[in-house]
Structures are given as structure tokens and as C-alpha cells.
Amino acid sequence: MSRLPLGQLQGFVLVARTGKLSLAAEQLNLTVSALSHQIRHLEERLDRSLFDRGPRGVTLTADGNNLLDSIGHHFDGIEHALNRYASRHQDTVTLSVLPSVASSWLVPRLPRLVGAHPELELSLSSSVSVVDFDREPTIDVAFRYGLGSWPRTKADKLFAEYIVPIASPSLVRKMGGLPTTSLEGWPLLGDPSGRWNDWAEAFGMPLPSRYVARFDNTEHLQRAVLEGMGVALGRLVMARSLIECGALTVLCKERLRVAEAYYLVYPKRSESHSGVTRFRDWLMGEAREYEAGITDGRPTTEAS
């Protein structure tokens, strides 16, 4: 075989991993037609069919899978090696963040970042997926919710998360005011994480024989609470802005700290990035101030 078709092989790897000619073509700055011709030429050169074409995209054939297994990691290695020589802009920080956390906690604080560090340029990448820093070298740092363990990264704990029963003011009025002892008789909404079991165990509350409704989506659950459908256990980070503006009411003084918390997560390469260091120091200060504000002597129980 004559000269290696590296361009065609790169196109093949991207199509194989995305499953879409259009997505791969966009990453390569090619037209879909040009990339399709490249793949056809590679298949003719190898005398093998690498993809099955369908209306919803392409899938690898057995020969395509074998080729990807053989060459995919080599392209990853080349990309990883070249990333070390890419210029690092020390005043630019690219942050991957959960959309819900960005809107409810981070974005309202960003004017203070501008005031403290006007030289920094923060680029937000909103995603619910856990970022793979090896495959996404342009991401410097991530704001994540979990137990604090992500492979090949350093995780700095920012603050804990607490859950509390929340309801709309209209439901509180309908029920005759805040509950005095327990939530017995109140309409409860089942949530995706099943936290009512933790709450019942921590505070000795009997669980209802049935929930008014169950939800597998947090946004839908919160919307139902806002509409006065029932009571949910809300995460304070997510609900605090709605509580402060009066759209939601906390039904009792107790709160339950859950095992998960919020962390700033970053790979080893970001430890030498001065912009990340400045952003981290600022964020840790904001986190300490926030945590102090939600633990100011109020009774807290930790989930077992």
C-alpha cells in the first residue's frame, strides 16, 4: 500500500465516534459531501465496507470496528501529545458547569468575579455530562455535583448540599399555614432521587401510602411545586433564589445534609494555569461565604 491516507483515517475515526457524518464534518471543517467521498475512497482502498448507512446516521460494520480498535488510540495519543505544545492563555478559563448550577448559583455571582479579576475571561460550557479532560483539552476546570471522586482529577470541595421540604405560598394558604409538627395530611410529590426515605429516617416522619405524583425529572418536579400541586424535597442550591424571592416557602426549620456536594474538578495540567488558580481562589471564597449563610445556627441532620 502506498502513502498512508491519514486524512481519510482521521475522518473515519471521527465519523465512527460521533455516528454522524455532519458532526464529524463540522469538526474537520469539511462539507458532508467531501467527508463522505473520503470515507468511500478509504473503503475502496481497503476493499472493505466500514459503515452501514441508514436514515439516522451510520453504524460500524465488523471491519469498521476492527479498524477503529486498531487505530483509534493512536490518534488519541497524537492529539494528547500535541496538546502539550498548544499555547495556554493564562487569563482565559474554560469552565464546564451543570446548567442548573450555572443559572441558580454561579451566574448571579459572576459580576463579583469581574470586579475582583477584570483581567480574566471566563468561558462557560454548560453540560450535564461529566467532562473527560483527556478528550476535551480545551476545558480547564469543571463545577460538578457528586461524591467527590472522579478518575485522574483533583476535586476541591466547595460546599455541601441540603434538602428541605418546599411548597408554593398558595398551597401553604390552602393548608391553613405552615405545619406545626409533621407533614401528615400534606400532598407529597415523589422525586427522582427518593430522598423522602432519607428524610423519614432522619426525622421519624411516616411516609405516605401514596404520593400525589411522582417525577423522574427535577425540572418538572419543581414546576409542579411552583404550581401548588404538592410538597417536594428541594435542594437548597437549586431552590434558594426562588425561596428568597417568595416563589417557594420552606415548611420547617430542619434540613438534611446529603452525601453529595459541589466540587471544583480539574486535571493535573490545570494546576499550572494561573487563570485557573485565580478563579479557584475566588470561587472558594464565594463558596465559604455561601456555606456560612446557610448554616448560621439552623438545625442540620446528616443523611446516613
C-alpha positions as CSV (number, residue, x, y, z in Angstrom):
1,M,0.0,0.0,0.0
2,S,1.4,3.4,-0.9
3,R,1.2,6.6,1.1
4,L,-0.9,6.3,4.3
5,P,-4.3,8.1,3.9
6,L,-4.0,9.8,7.3
7,G,-6.6,12.4,6.5
8,Q,-9.1,9.7,5.5
9,L,-8.3,7.7,8.6
10,Q,-8.9,10.8,10.8
11,G,-12.2,11.3,9.2
12,F,-13.1,7.7,9.7
13,V,-12.3,7.8,13.4
14,L,-14.4,10.9,13.9
15,V,-17.4,9.5,12.0
16,A,-17.1,6.2,13.9
17,R,-17.1,8.0,17.3
18,T,-19.9,10.5,16.5
19,G,-22.1,8.3,14.4
20,K,-22.9,11.3,12.3
21,L,-21.2,12.5,9.1
22,S,-22.5,16.0,9.7
23,L,-20.9,16.2,13.2
24,A,-17.6,14.8,12.0
25,A,-17.5,17.1,9.0
26,E,-18.1,20.1,11.2
27,Q,-15.2,19.2,13.4
28,L,-12.9,18.8,10.4
29,N,-14.2,21.9,8.7
30,L,-15.3,19.9,5.7
31,T,-18.5,19.6,3.8
32,V,-20.5,16.4,4.4
33,S,-20.1,15.5,0.8
34,A,-16.3,15.9,0.9
35,L,-16.1,13.7,4.0
36,S,-18.4,11.1,2.5
37,H,-16.1,10.9,-0.5
38,Q,-13.1,10.5,1.8
39,I,-14.8,7.6,3.5
40,R,-15.7,6.0,0.2
41,H,-12.1,6.3,-1.0
42,L,-10.9,4.7,2.2
43,E,-13.3,1.8,1.8
44,E,-12.2,1.3,-1.8
45,R,-8.6,1.4,-0.8
46,L,-9.1,-1.2,1.9
47,D,-11.6,-3.2,-0.1
48,R,-13.8,-3.3,2.9
49,S,-17.2,-1.8,3.9
50,L,-16.6,0.2,7.1
51,F,-20.1,1.6,7.7
52,D,-23.7,0.6,7.3
53,R,-25.6,3.7,6.2
54,G,-29.0,4.4,7.5
55,P,-31.5,7.3,7.7
56,R,-30.4,8.1,11.3
57,G,-26.7,8.0,10.7
58,V,-24.0,5.4,10.2
59,T,-23.0,2.4,12.3
60,L,-19.8,0.5,12.1
61,T,-19.5,-2.9,10.4
62,A,-17.4,-5.6,11.9
63,D,-14.4,-4.5,9.7
64,G,-15.0,-0.9,10.8
65,N,-15.0,-1.9,14.5
66,N,-11.7,-3.8,14.0
67,L,-10.1,-0.8,12.2
68,L,-11.3,1.6,15.0
69,D,-9.9,-0.6,17.7
70,S,-6.5,-0.8,15.8
71,I,-6.0,2.9,15.1
72,G,-8.3,5.0,17.4
73,H,-5.9,5.1,20.3
74,H,-3.1,6.2,18.0
75,F,-5.0,9.3,17.0
76,D,-5.8,10.0,20.7
77,G,-2.1,9.7,21.5
78,I,-1.1,12.2,18.8
79,E,-3.8,14.7,20.0
80,H,-2.7,14.3,23.6
81,A,1.0,14.9,22.6
82,L,0.2,18.0,20.6
83,N,-2.0,19.5,23.3
84,R,1.1,19.9,25.5
85,Y,2.5,22.3,22.9
86,A,-0.7,24.3,22.5
87,S,-0.4,27.9,23.7
88,R,-2.1,28.4,27.0
89,H,-3.9,31.8,27.5
90,Q,-3.3,32.3,31.2
91,D,-6.1,34.9,31.5
92,T,-8.7,32.7,29.8
93,V,-10.5,29.9,31.8
94,T,-13.0,27.5,30.2
95,L,-15.4,26.0,32.7
96,S,-17.7,23.1,32.3
97,V,-20.8,23.5,34.6
98,L,-24.2,21.9,35.1
99,P,-26.8,24.2,33.5
100,S,-28.9,24.2,36.7
101,V,-26.0,25.2,38.9
102,A,-24.9,27.9,36.4
103,S,-28.3,29.6,36.4
104,S,-29.1,29.2,40.1
105,W,-25.7,29.7,41.8
106,L,-22.8,30.7,39.6
107,V,-24.1,33.3,37.1
108,P,-25.6,35.6,39.8
109,R,-22.1,35.8,41.4
110,L,-20.1,36.4,38.2
111,P,-20.3,40.3,38.4
112,R,-18.2,39.9,41.6
113,L,-15.6,37.9,39.6
114,V,-15.4,40.7,37.1
115,G,-14.9,43.1,39.9
116,A,-12.2,41.0,41.6
117,H,-10.4,39.9,38.4
118,P,-11.3,42.1,35.4
119,E,-8.4,40.6,33.5
120,L,-10.0,37.1,33.5
121,E,-12.1,35.9,30.6
122,L,-14.4,33.1,31.7
123,S,-15.9,30.8,29.0
124,L,-18.8,28.7,30.3
125,S,-19.6,25.3,28.7
126,S,-23.0,24.1,30.1
127,S,-23.4,20.3,30.1
128,V,-25.0,17.6,32.2
129,S,-22.2,15.2,31.1
130,V,-19.1,14.6,33.2
131,V,-16.3,16.1,31.3
132,D,-13.5,13.9,30.1
133,F,-10.4,16.2,30.3
134,D,-8.3,13.9,28.2
135,R,-10.8,14.1,25.3
136,E,-11.7,17.7,25.8
137,P,-8.4,19.5,26.3
138,T,-10.0,23.0,25.8
139,I,-11.8,22.5,29.1
140,D,-9.7,23.7,32.1
141,V,-12.0,23.1,35.0
142,A,-15.4,21.8,35.9
143,F,-18.1,22.6,38.5
144,R,-19.6,19.2,39.5
145,Y,-22.1,17.7,42.0
146,G,-21.3,14.2,43.4
147,L,-19.3,12.3,46.0
148,G,-16.0,13.9,45.1
149,S,-14.3,11.1,43.3
150,W,-13.6,11.5,39.5
151,P,-10.7,9.5,37.9
152,R,-7.4,11.3,37.1
153,T,-8.6,14.6,38.5
154,K,-8.2,16.8,41.6
155,A,-11.5,17.7,43.3
156,D,-11.7,20.7,45.7
157,K,-14.9,20.6,47.8
158,L,-16.8,23.9,47.6
159,F,-19.9,23.4,49.7
160,A,-22.4,20.8,50.9
161,E,-26.0,20.3,49.7
162,Y,-29.0,20.3,51.9
163,I,-32.6,19.3,51.3
164,V,-35.7,20.8,52.8
165,P,-39.5,20.5,52.2
166,I,-40.7,23.2,49.9
167,A,-44.1,24.3,48.7
168,S,-45.8,27.2,47.0
169,P,-47.3,30.0,49.1
170,S,-50.7,29.2,47.6
171,L,-50.5,25.6,48.9
172,V,-49.5,26.9,52.4
173,R,-52.5,29.2,52.5
174,K,-54.8,26.3,51.3
175,M,-53.4,24.1,54.1
176,G,-54.1,26.8,56.7
177,G,-50.5,27.9,57.3
178,L,-47.2,26.2,58.0
179,P,-47.2,22.7,59.6
180,T,-46.7,22.8,63.3
181,T,-45.3,19.2,63.9
182,S,-45.2,17.0,60.8
183,L,-46.3,16.9,57.2
184,E,-49.1,14.5,57.8
185,G,-52.0,15.3,55.6
186,W,-49.9,17.4,53.2
187,P,-49.8,16.3,49.5
188,L,-46.2,15.0,48.9
189,L,-44.5,14.7,45.5
190,G,-42.2,11.8,44.8
191,D,-38.8,12.8,43.4
192,P,-36.2,11.1,41.1
193,S,-33.7,10.6,44.0
194,G,-36.1,9.1,46.5
195,R,-35.0,11.5,49.2
196,W,-38.2,11.2,51.2
197,N,-36.9,7.9,52.6
198,D,-33.8,9.6,53.9
199,W,-36.0,12.4,55.4
200,A,-38.3,10.0,57.1
201,E,-35.4,8.0,58.6
202,A,-33.7,11.2,59.8
203,F,-36.7,12.9,61.4
204,G,-39.0,10.0,62.2
205,M,-41.7,11.0,59.7
206,P,-44.1,8.3,58.4
207,L,-44.1,8.0,54.7
208,P,-47.4,8.3,52.9
209,S,-49.1,5.2,51.4
210,R,-49.0,7.0,48.1
211,Y,-47.6,10.2,46.6
212,V,-49.8,12.7,44.8
213,A,-47.5,12.3,41.8
214,R,-44.0,11.0,41.0
215,F,-41.5,12.7,38.8
216,D,-38.3,11.4,37.1
217,N,-37.3,14.9,36.1
218,T,-36.2,17.6,38.5
219,E,-37.4,20.5,36.4
220,H,-40.9,19.0,36.1
221,L,-40.9,18.4,39.8
222,Q,-40.0,22.0,40.7
223,R,-42.6,23.3,38.2
224,A,-45.3,21.1,39.9
225,V,-44.3,22.6,43.3
226,L,-44.5,26.2,41.9
227,E,-48.0,25.5,40.6
228,G,-49.1,24.4,44.1
229,M,-49.5,20.7,43.3
230,G,-47.7,19.4,46.4
231,V,-44.6,19.4,48.6
232,A,-41.2,18.3,47.4
233,L,-37.8,17.9,49.0
234,G,-35.8,20.7,47.3
235,R,-32.0,21.1,47.1
236,L,-31.2,24.4,48.6
237,V,-28.7,25.4,46.0
238,M,-31.3,24.9,43.3
239,A,-34.2,26.4,45.2
240,R,-32.7,29.2,47.2
241,S,-33.3,32.0,44.7
242,L,-37.0,31.0,44.4
243,I,-37.2,30.9,48.2
244,E,-35.6,34.3,48.6
245,C,-38.0,35.9,46.1
246,G,-41.1,34.4,47.8
247,A,-42.0,31.9,45.0
248,L,-41.4,29.0,47.3
249,T,-41.7,28.5,51.0
250,V,-39.6,26.3,53.3
251,L,-42.1,24.3,55.5
252,C,-39.8,23.6,58.5
253,K,-36.6,24.7,60.2
254,E,-34.9,21.3,59.9
255,R,-32.7,20.5,57.0
256,L,-30.9,17.3,55.9
257,R,-27.4,17.3,54.6
258,V,-26.9,14.8,51.8
259,A,-23.8,12.8,50.9
260,E,-23.3,14.6,47.6
261,A,-21.7,18.0,47.5
262,Y,-20.4,20.5,45.0
263,Y,-16.8,20.4,43.8
264,L,-14.3,22.2,41.6
265,V,-12.7,19.5,39.5
266,Y,-9.7,19.8,37.2
267,P,-6.9,17.8,35.6
268,K,-3.2,18.0,36.6
269,R,-2.4,20.2,33.6
270,S,-4.7,23.0,35.0
271,E,-2.7,23.2,38.3
272,S,-0.1,25.3,36.5
273,H,-2.7,27.6,34.8
274,S,-2.6,30.9,36.6
275,G,-6.0,31.8,35.5
276,V,-7.5,28.6,36.9
277,T,-5.7,29.4,40.2
278,R,-7.2,32.9,40.4
279,F,-10.6,31.6,39.5
280,R,-10.3,28.8,42.0
281,D,-9.3,31.1,44.9
282,W,-12.2,33.5,44.1
283,L,-14.7,30.6,43.9
284,M,-13.5,29.0,47.1
285,G,-14.1,32.4,48.8
286,E,-17.6,32.6,47.4
287,A,-18.3,29.0,48.5
288,R,-17.2,29.7,52.1
289,E,-19.5,32.8,52.2
290,Y,-22.4,30.9,50.8
291,E,-22.0,27.9,53.2
292,A,-21.7,30.2,56.2
293,G,-25.0,31.8,55.1
294,I,-26.9,28.6,55.0
295,T,-25.5,27.0,58.2
296,D,-26.0,30.0,60.5
297,G,-27.1,28.1,63.6
298,R,-30.0,26.3,61.9
299,P,-30.6,22.6,62.9
300,T,-29.0,20.3,60.4
301,T,-29.0,16.5,60.3
302,E,-26.7,14.4,58.1
303,A,-28.2,11.6,55.9
304,S,-26.9,8.2,56.9
